[in-house]
Amino acid sequence: MILAQVASGVDAIKVATGASSDCQVYTGIAVALVLIWLMNAVVNSLHVDGGKLDAAAKALLERSSTVSATFAAQDDGLDYSVGTTIATALENAPMTLEEGDCAAQMKSILAQGLLQYSTLVDSPQILLRVSPACANRNPALWTRFTVQYNLYAGSIVALGTDEQRQKLIDSQSSGALGCFAFTEKAAGVMSGAAMEATARYDAKADEFVIDSPTKGSAKNWISQGMYAENAVILAELFIGDTSYGPHLFWSPIATPAGTKSKSRTGSNTALRPVPLKGVTVESLPAKNALVSLDNAAITFDNFRVPASALLSRFGGLDDSGNYVPNLPKGCSRMLDLLISRLLTGRIVLAEATLSYSLSRLRRNWAYCQQRTLWKHPKSSKPQKTMADMPLVRATFRDYAVTVDIISTFVAHTRERVAQAILNQVFTNDLIEATCMCKFLGTGFGVDAMSACRKAMGARALQADSWLGGEESFMPNATCAAEGDNTIMELKIVQDIVRGRTSKVPLGLMWRICGDTRGRSATTAYLTFFARAMLLGKKALQDGQLLKDIANARAHMRVIDVWLQSKKSTLPGAGRWLSSYDDVILNFPTRLQA
C-alpha cells in the first residue's frame, strides 16, 4: 500500500512538473533536499546568538536562592511548607570547618524536632522536597542532614517493624546521631551486591555476632561515623551455615560519653562518642572539601547485638529462631529492597547539587550585572557591565536553564520515588530514572561550576565568589556518593541488556520526535545501540560507547519530561532546549567528574 502511494505521488509530480521519467522526479527531489540542507546550513552559520536573555531565563538567574524563594519557585502545585523550617535552619547555621562543631549543629537541629521522624512514615515526600533549598556555604551540614534523615532514619522506617519505627521516633529528642554503615572498602559502590561483613545468629544468646572478617570488609567512607552513637549496618545474615543474604541491623555502636577530640585545625566543642566493645572507628584521611563532615572506617570484631537489631519488616526470625521471609508483592529478594534504599539518596544528591550550582551561577551573575567595564573618559556611549558581554551572558543563560531542565526531570522522578516508598513497589523504569538523575544532576553540577569559574576569570579566585574549594567542590563529592556516576551509567546499559528495561522505548521516542533535540537524542541512542549490537561482547570493552548509550537514553527521558512540564510554556522558554543542546547534548559524552 505504501509503495502504491509513493508511485501515485511520483506520477502526480510528473504531471505537475512535466518530467518525462521517474528518474527525473527522484533526481529533482534529491537536488531539492540538498538545496534545502545547504540553505539551512547557510542560515545557521549566519545566525548570531549574542547571548540574548529571554524573560524566563532572566527571571531564573535573578531569582533569590533563599529557602522561601526556592520553594515558591517550584510552581508544581506541591506542598513544600513542612520542610521550610528545617531547610531554613540548615541554611542559616554558621559556616564551620570543624567536624565536631558541625556534628553539634546537626544534633541540635535533630533534637529540636524541626522535621519529625514520624514524617518519614506518613509523608516521605516531605523529606525529599527539602533538598532544592540547598544553596549556602555549608554543604557538610546538608550532607549530615541527608545521612541522618534519609540513609539512617529512612532505612529504619523503610525496613523496620512498627515497634522499631516507634523506637526511632522516641529517640529523636536525644539528638543522637546515626550513620549508614553500608559501603565496604573492597566492594565500594558495589556493596550490597558484593559484600563480606557477616552477622551470624547465636541461638543460645538470641544475638547476632557481626564481624568484618577481612580488611576489605571494613565499612568505608561512612559519613558522620566518627560522631554517630548508632548505626544501620549491612551484613550477610547466617543461621548456622545457611546464608539468607544481605540484611540491615540497627544498633548502638558508641556510648554518648566521649572525650573532646582534637580536630585538624584545633580543638572543637563536640564530644566524640566512645566505640562499644567489638567496634573500631577510624577517621579517614583529610579531604580538600566538606572538611567539617567526618568520614570513618568502621570494623566489627565479634560485635554482639540483640536479635531485635535485625530490621525485620520484610524478613525476620520466628520464636524458634528460624528465618521467615515477608517480602512485598513483586519483590523476589531482600537485596532489591536494600538497593532501593539508595534511590532516595540519589534523588537528594542530584537535586541538592543542582540547586547548589544554580545558587553560585546566580551569585556570580549578580556580580556581572554590577561589574562595570572600562570605557574612555571622553566616550559618550552608555556604560556597559560584564553582563553585557555576549559570551558571558550566553554562558550564564545556557548553564542556568540547563540546570533547570535537569531539575525538572529530577523533581518529577522524586515524586515517583516518594509514591514508590508508600506503595513499596520499585519498578525497573523508576530505578533507571533515579540512576539518570544521579549522573546527570551531579555530573552537570561539576560542569556548571567549571564553566562559571572560566567565565568569571580572576573573580573566581576571590572567596566572595563562592567558587573556591569548600564552596564549590560539593558537586565533585556528590558524583562519587550513593553509587559512583560511572557505575550508574553502566547499570543503565546492564538493565537494557538483561531485558529489565526496553531496548527500543518506542513510546518515549514517539513523544519526543516532534522536537529537534528529541530527534537528535533518539538518533544518537539508536546509533550507539545499533553499534553495540553489531560489536556484541566487544562492546563491553568500549567504555565510551556504553557511556554514550546511557547518556543518550537519559537525554531522551529528560526532554520528554521537560516537554510535558509547565515550565516549557513560559515566555521565552521555547528556546531553552537549544541551550540544553549546546552545553550537554553532545557526543562523545565527556567525563564529568
TIVODO-562925 format. One line per 8 residues: number of its first residue (from 1); for each residue z, x negated, y of C-alpha. Coordinates in Angstrom, 1 decimal. Example, Ala and Ser with C-alpha at 12.3 -4.5 7.8 and 13.67 -1.06 7.14 Angstrom:
REM residues 2
1> 7.8 -12.3 -4.5  7.1 -13.7 -1.1
END
This chain:
REM residues 593
1> 0.0 0.0 0.0  0.9 -2.8 2.4  -2.3 -4.7 1.6  -4.3 -1.5 2.3  -2.6 -1.1 5.7  -3.4 -4.7 6.6  -7.0 -4.2 5.6  -7.1 -1.0 7.7
9> -5.7 -2.8 10.7  -8.3 -5.6 10.4  -11.1 -3.0 10.3  -9.6 -1.4 13.4  -9.6 -4.8 15.2  -13.2 -5.5 14.1  -14.3 -2.2 15.7  -12.3 -2.8 18.9
17> -13.5 -6.4 19.4  -16.9 -6.3 17.9  -16.1 -9.0 15.4  -18.7 -9.4 12.7  -16.3 -10.6 9.9  -12.7 -10.6 8.7  -12.7 -14.4 9.2  -13.3 -14.0 12.9
25> -10.5 -11.5 13.1  -8.0 -13.8 11.3  -9.1 -16.8 13.4  -8.7 -14.8 16.6  -5.2 -13.7 15.5  -4.2 -17.3 14.7  -5.6 -18.6 18.1  -3.7 -15.8 19.9
33> -0.4 -16.7 18.1  -0.9 -20.4 19.0  -1.6 -19.5 22.7  1.5 -17.3 22.8  3.6 -20.1 21.4  2.2 -22.6 23.9  2.8 -20.2 26.8  6.3 -19.6 25.7
41> 6.9 -23.4 25.4  5.5 -23.9 28.9  7.7 -21.2 30.3  10.8 -22.6 28.6  10.0 -26.1 29.8  9.7 -24.9 33.4  12.9 -22.9 33.3  15.8 -24.4 35.2
49> 19.2 -23.1 34.2  21.1 -24.5 37.2  24.4 -23.5 35.6  24.5 -20.1 37.2  27.7 -18.2 36.6  27.3 -14.6 35.6  30.1 -12.2 36.7  31.7 -12.1 33.2
57> 31.7 -15.9 32.8  33.1 -16.3 36.4  35.9 -13.8 35.6  36.7 -15.6 32.3  37.0 -19.0 34.0  39.0 -17.8 36.9  41.5 -15.6 35.0  45.0 -16.9 34.7
65> 46.3 -18.2 31.4  49.8 -16.7 31.8  51.1 -14.6 28.9  50.7 -11.3 30.7  47.2 -12.1 31.9  46.1 -13.3 28.4  47.4 -10.2 26.7  45.9 -7.9 29.3
73> 42.5 -9.5 28.9  42.3 -8.9 25.2  40.7 -5.5 26.0  40.6 -4.4 22.4  42.8 -1.4 22.5  45.6 -3.1 20.5  49.3 -3.3 21.5  50.4 -6.9 22.4
81> 53.6 -5.9 24.3  56.0 -6.6 21.5  55.0 -10.2 21.4  55.3 -10.7 25.2  59.0 -11.6 25.2  58.8 -14.4 22.7  55.5 -15.7 23.9  57.0 -15.9 27.4
89> 60.0 -17.8 26.1  57.7 -20.3 24.2  55.6 -20.8 27.3  58.5 -21.2 29.7  60.5 -23.6 27.6  60.8 -27.0 29.3  58.4 -29.7 28.0  60.2 -32.3 25.9
97> 59.3 -35.4 24.0  62.4 -35.3 21.8  62.3 -33.9 18.3  66.0 -32.8 18.5  65.6 -31.0 21.8  62.5 -29.2 20.7  64.3 -28.1 17.5  67.2 -26.9 19.6
105> 64.8 -24.8 21.7  63.4 -23.2 18.5  66.9 -22.5 17.2  67.9 -20.8 20.5  64.7 -18.6 20.6  65.2 -17.7 17.0  68.9 -16.7 17.4  68.2 -14.6 20.4
113> 66.1 -12.3 18.3  63.1 -12.2 20.7  61.0 -11.4 17.7  62.9 -9.9 14.8  62.2 -11.0 11.3  62.1 -7.3 10.4  58.9 -7.0 12.5  57.2 -9.2 9.8
121> 57.9 -6.4 7.3  56.9 -3.4 9.4  54.2 -4.8 11.7  52.9 -8.2 10.6  50.1 -7.9 13.1  52.6 -8.4 15.9  53.3 -12.0 14.8  49.6 -12.8 14.6
129> 48.9 -11.3 18.1  51.3 -13.8 19.8  49.0 -16.8 19.3  46.4 -16.1 22.0  49.2 -16.8 24.6  49.5 -20.4 23.6  48.5 -22.3 26.7  51.2 -24.5 28.1
137> 52.1 -28.2 27.6  54.4 -27.8 24.6  52.2 -27.4 21.5  55.0 -28.8 19.4  57.2 -25.8 20.1  54.4 -23.4 19.3  53.9 -25.2 16.0  57.6 -24.8 15.2
145> 57.2 -21.1 16.0  54.4 -20.6 13.5  56.2 -22.7 10.9  59.4 -20.7 11.3  57.9 -17.2 11.5  54.6 -17.4 9.7  55.0 -20.0 6.9  58.7 -19.9 6.2
153> 59.8 -16.4 7.0  56.4 -14.9 6.4  56.4 -16.3 2.8  59.8 -14.7 2.1  58.6 -11.4 3.5  55.3 -11.5 1.5  56.6 -12.7 -1.8  60.4 -11.9 -1.8
161> 62.1 -8.8 -3.1  63.7 -6.2 -0.8  67.0 -7.9 -1.3  65.6 -11.3 -0.4  63.9 -9.8 2.7  67.2 -8.4 3.9  68.9 -11.7 3.3  66.4 -13.3 5.6
169> 66.7 -10.7 8.3  70.5 -11.1 8.2  70.2 -14.8 8.6  68.3 -14.8 11.9  71.3 -14.6 14.2  72.5 -18.0 12.9  69.3 -19.7 14.3  69.0 -21.7 11.1
177> 65.6 -23.4 11.0  63.4 -23.4 7.9  60.4 -25.3 6.6  57.5 -24.7 4.2  57.6 -27.4 1.5  54.1 -26.8 0.2  51.7 -29.7 0.5  52.2 -32.8 -1.7
185> 51.4 -36.4 -0.9  48.9 -36.8 -3.7  47.3 -33.3 -3.7  47.3 -32.9 0.1  45.4 -29.9 1.2  44.6 -29.1 -2.4  48.3 -28.4 -3.0  48.8 -25.1 -4.9
193> 45.5 -25.6 -6.8  46.8 -29.0 -7.8  50.5 -30.0 -7.7  53.1 -31.9 -9.6  56.6 -30.6 -8.4  58.4 -28.7 -11.2  61.0 -26.0 -11.4  62.5 -25.8 -14.9
201> 64.7 -22.9 -15.9  68.2 -23.7 -17.2  69.2 -20.6 -19.0  72.8 -21.6 -19.6  73.4 -22.2 -15.9  71.0 -19.5 -14.8  69.5 -22.0 -12.4  66.2 -23.7 -11.7
209> 66.1 -27.5 -11.6  63.5 -28.7 -9.1  62.1 -32.2 -9.4  59.4 -34.4 -7.8  58.5 -36.3 -11.0  56.1 -38.8 -9.3  55.7 -40.4 -5.9  52.6 -38.3 -5.3
217> 54.6 -35.1 -5.9  56.8 -35.6 -2.8  56.3 -32.8 -0.3  54.5 -34.4 2.7  53.7 -33.6 6.3  56.4 -30.9 6.2  56.7 -29.7 9.8  60.3 -29.1 11.0
225> 61.5 -30.7 7.8  63.9 -33.1 9.4  65.8 -30.2 11.1  65.4 -27.5 8.5  68.5 -26.1 6.8  66.4 -24.0 4.4  63.0 -24.4 2.8  60.4 -22.4 0.9
233> 59.5 -24.8 -1.9  56.3 -24.7 -4.0  56.8 -25.8 -7.6  55.4 -25.2 -11.1  57.7 -22.8 -13.0  58.6 -23.8 -16.5  60.6 -21.8 -19.0  61.1 -24.1 -22.0
241> 57.8 -25.9 -22.4  55.7 -22.9 -21.1  54.3 -23.2 -17.7  53.9 -20.0 -15.6  52.0 -21.7 -12.8  53.0 -22.4 -9.2  55.7 -20.3 -7.6  57.8 -20.3 -4.4
249> 61.5 -20.9 -4.3  63.8 -20.2 -1.3  66.8 -22.3 -0.9  69.1 -24.2 1.5  68.2 -27.9 1.5  70.7 -29.2 4.0  74.1 -28.4 5.5  74.4 -27.3 9.1
257> 76.9 -30.0 10.0  75.0 -33.2 10.8  75.1 -36.4 12.9  73.5 -36.9 16.3  70.2 -38.5 15.5  68.5 -41.4 17.3  65.0 -40.5 18.3  62.2 -42.9 19.0
265> 62.9 -42.6 22.7  66.7 -42.4 22.7  69.5 -40.0 21.7  68.9 -36.3 21.7  71.0 -33.2 21.8  70.5 -31.7 18.4  72.5 -32.3 15.3  70.3 -33.2 12.3
273> 71.4 -31.3 9.1  72.6 -33.4 6.1  70.4 -33.0 3.0  72.1 -31.5 -0.1  72.6 -33.4 -3.3  69.2 -33.8 -5.0  67.2 -33.6 -1.8  65.9 -36.6 0.1
281> 64.3 -36.1 3.6  62.5 -38.9 5.3  60.7 -38.9 8.6  57.0 -39.7 8.7  55.6 -42.5 10.9  55.4 -41.8 14.7  52.5 -39.7 15.8  50.4 -40.0 19.0
289> 50.7 -36.3 19.8  53.0 -33.4 19.1  55.7 -36.1 19.2  58.6 -33.6 19.6  57.6 -32.0 16.3  59.3 -33.7 13.3  57.3 -34.1 10.2  59.0 -35.0 6.9
297> 58.5 -36.2 3.4  60.8 -34.3 1.0  61.6 -35.3 -2.6  63.7 -33.5 -5.1  65.7 -35.1 -7.9  67.5 -32.7 -10.3  67.9 -30.3 -7.4  69.6 -27.2 -8.7
305> 69.1 -23.8 -7.2  70.2 -20.3 -8.5  67.7 -18.2 -10.4  67.8 -15.8 -7.4  66.0 -18.5 -5.4  62.7 -17.6 -7.0  60.7 -15.3 -4.7  60.1 -12.7 -7.3
313> 58.4 -9.7 -5.7  55.4 -10.2 -7.9  56.9 -12.1 -10.9  60.4 -13.0 -11.9  63.0 -13.2 -14.7  64.4 -10.3 -16.6  68.0 -10.1 -17.8  67.1 -12.1 -20.9
321> 65.6 -14.9 -18.9  62.0 -14.0 -19.8  59.3 -14.2 -17.2  57.8 -10.8 -16.2  54.7 -10.7 -14.0  54.3 -7.9 -11.5  51.0 -8.8 -9.7  49.5 -6.3 -7.3
329> 46.4 -4.4 -8.3  43.3 -6.5 -8.2  45.2 -9.8 -8.4  44.9 -11.8 -11.6  47.1 -14.8 -10.9  50.1 -15.9 -8.8  48.0 -18.7 -7.3  45.9 -16.3 -5.4
337> 48.9 -14.8 -3.7  50.2 -18.3 -2.8  47.0 -19.3 -1.3  46.9 -16.1 0.7  50.0 -17.3 2.5  47.7 -19.9 4.2  45.4 -17.2 5.6  47.7 -16.2 8.4
345> 48.2 -19.9 9.3  44.5 -20.4 9.6  44.2 -17.5 11.9  47.2 -18.5 14.0  46.0 -22.1 14.3  42.4 -21.1 15.3  43.5 -18.5 17.9  46.1 -20.8 19.4
353> 43.8 -23.7 19.6  41.0 -21.7 21.3  43.5 -20.3 23.8  44.9 -23.8 24.4  41.5 -25.2 25.0  40.4 -22.4 27.3  43.5 -22.9 29.5  42.5 -26.5 30.0
361> 39.0 -25.5 30.9  40.4 -23.0 33.4  42.8 -25.6 34.9  40.1 -28.1 35.5  37.6 -25.6 36.7  40.1 -24.6 39.4  40.3 -28.3 40.4  36.5 -28.4 40.6
369> 36.4 -25.5 42.9  38.6 -27.2 45.5  37.4 -30.8 45.0  35.1 -31.3 47.9  32.1 -33.7 47.7  31.2 -36.3 50.3  28.7 -35.4 53.0  27.6 -37.3 56.0
377> 29.8 -36.7 59.0  26.8 -35.6 61.1  25.5 -33.3 58.4  25.4 -29.6 59.2  24.9 -28.5 55.6  27.7 -26.4 54.1  30.5 -28.2 52.4  30.0 -28.4 48.6
385> 32.5 -28.8 45.9  32.5 -30.3 42.4  32.0 -26.7 41.1  28.6 -26.6 42.9  27.2 -29.4 40.7  24.8 -27.7 38.2  25.8 -29.8 35.2  29.5 -29.4 35.8
393> 29.1 -25.7 36.3  26.9 -25.3 33.2  29.4 -27.3 31.1  32.4 -25.1 32.0  30.4 -21.9 31.7  28.9 -22.8 28.3  32.1 -24.0 26.7  34.3 -21.2 28.1
401> 32.0 -18.4 26.9  31.6 -20.1 23.5  35.4 -20.2 23.2  35.5 -16.5 24.0  32.7 -15.7 21.5  34.5 -17.5 18.7  37.8 -16.0 19.8  36.3 -12.5 19.4
409> 35.5 -13.3 15.8  38.9 -14.7 15.1  40.7 -11.7 16.7  38.5 -9.4 14.5  39.5 -11.3 11.4  43.1 -11.4 12.5  43.4 -7.7 12.4  41.7 -7.6 9.0
417> 44.3 -10.1 7.7  47.2 -8.0 9.1  45.9 -5.0 7.3  45.4 -7.0 4.1  49.1 -8.1 4.3  50.2 -4.5 4.4  47.9 -3.5 1.5  48.4 -6.7 -0.5
425> 44.6 -6.9 -1.0  42.8 -10.1 0.0  39.1 -9.9 -0.6  36.8 -12.9 -1.1  35.0 -11.8 2.0  38.2 -11.9 4.1  39.1 -15.3 2.6  35.7 -16.6 3.6
433> 36.2 -15.3 7.2  39.6 -17.0 7.6  38.1 -20.3 6.4  35.4 -19.9 9.0  37.9 -19.1 11.7  39.8 -22.3 10.9  37.0 -24.8 11.0  35.1 -23.2 13.9
441> 38.1 -22.4 16.0  40.0 -25.7 15.7  36.8 -27.8 15.5  35.3 -26.4 18.6  38.6 -26.9 20.4  38.1 -30.6 19.9  34.6 -30.4 21.2  35.7 -28.4 24.3
449> 38.3 -30.9 25.2  35.9 -33.8 24.8  33.3 -32.1 27.0  35.9 -31.3 29.6  37.0 -34.9 29.8  33.4 -36.1 30.2  32.7 -33.6 32.9  35.9 -34.5 34.8
457> 35.4 -38.3 34.7  38.3 -40.2 36.2  40.2 -37.0 36.9  40.7 -36.7 33.1  43.0 -39.7 33.3  45.4 -38.0 35.6  48.4 -36.3 34.0  47.9 -33.2 36.1
465> 44.6 -32.5 34.4  46.4 -31.8 31.1  43.6 -33.7 29.3  45.8 -36.6 28.1  47.1 -37.2 24.5  50.1 -35.0 24.3  48.5 -32.3 26.5  45.1 -32.1 24.8
473> 45.4 -33.6 21.3  46.5 -30.3 19.7  43.0 -29.3 18.5  42.8 -32.6 16.6  46.1 -31.8 14.9  45.2 -28.2 14.0  41.9 -29.4 12.4  43.9 -31.0 9.7
481> 46.6 -28.4 9.2  46.6 -25.4 6.8  43.6 -26.9 5.0  41.5 -29.7 6.4  38.3 -28.4 8.1  36.0 -30.2 5.7  37.9 -28.6 2.7  37.4 -25.2 4.4
489> 33.6 -25.8 4.7  33.4 -26.9 1.1  35.3 -23.8 -0.1  32.7 -21.6 1.7  29.9 -23.2 -0.4  32.0 -23.2 -3.6  32.6 -19.5 -3.3  28.9 -18.9 -2.8
497> 28.0 -20.9 -5.9  30.7 -19.3 -8.0  29.5 -15.8 -7.0  32.6 -14.8 -5.2  30.6 -14.1 -2.1  26.9 -13.1 -1.7  24.3 -15.9 -1.8  22.0 -13.9 0.4
505> 24.0 -11.4 2.6  21.2 -9.0 3.4  23.3 -6.5 5.3  24.6 -9.2 7.6  21.1 -10.7 8.1  19.7 -7.3 9.0  22.4 -6.6 11.6  21.7 -9.8 13.5
513> 17.9 -10.1 13.1  17.3 -8.3 16.4  18.8 -11.2 18.3  17.1 -14.6 18.7  20.2 -16.6 17.9  20.9 -14.3 14.9  17.4 -15.1 13.6  18.0 -18.8 14.2
521> 21.2 -18.9 12.3  19.7 -16.8 9.5  16.7 -19.1 9.2  18.9 -22.2 9.2  21.1 -20.7 6.5  18.2 -19.7 4.3  16.5 -23.1 4.8  19.6 -25.1 3.9
529> 20.5 -22.8 0.9  16.9 -23.0 -0.5  17.0 -26.8 -0.3  20.4 -26.8 -2.1  18.9 -24.6 -4.8  16.0 -27.0 -5.3  18.2 -30.0 -5.4  20.6 -28.4 -7.9
537> 23.5 -30.6 -8.8  22.2 -33.4 -6.5  23.1 -31.1 -3.5  26.7 -31.9 -4.2  26.1 -35.5 -3.1  24.7 -34.4 0.2  27.8 -33.6 2.3  25.8 -32.9 5.4
545> 23.8 -30.2 3.6  26.9 -28.5 2.4  28.4 -28.7 5.8  25.3 -27.1 7.4  25.3 -24.3 4.8  28.9 -23.4 5.7  28.4 -23.6 9.4  25.1 -21.7 9.5
553> 26.7 -18.9 7.5  29.7 -18.9 9.8  27.5 -18.6 12.9  25.8 -15.6 11.3  29.2 -13.9 11.0  30.3 -14.8 14.5  27.1 -13.5 16.0  27.4 -10.3 14.0
561> 30.9 -9.6 15.3  30.0 -10.5 18.9  27.0 -8.2 19.0  29.3 -5.3 17.9  32.0 -6.1 20.4  32.7 -4.5 23.8  32.6 -7.9 25.5  29.0 -8.4 24.7
569> 28.2 -5.5 27.0  30.0 -6.9 30.1  27.8 -7.6 33.2  26.0 -10.8 32.6  27.4 -11.4 29.1  24.0 -10.8 27.6  23.2 -14.5 28.1  26.4 -15.8 26.5
577> 24.8 -16.3 23.1  22.4 -18.7 24.9  25.4 -20.8 25.8  26.7 -20.5 22.2  23.2 -21.6 21.0  23.2 -24.6 23.4  26.7 -26.0 22.5  27.4 -25.1 18.9
585> 24.5 -23.6 17.1  23.0 -27.0 16.4  22.0 -28.7 13.1  22.8 -31.0 11.5  26.3 -30.0 12.2  28.3 -32.7 13.9  31.6 -34.0 12.5  34.0 -32.3 15.0
593> 37.3 -33.9 14.0
END
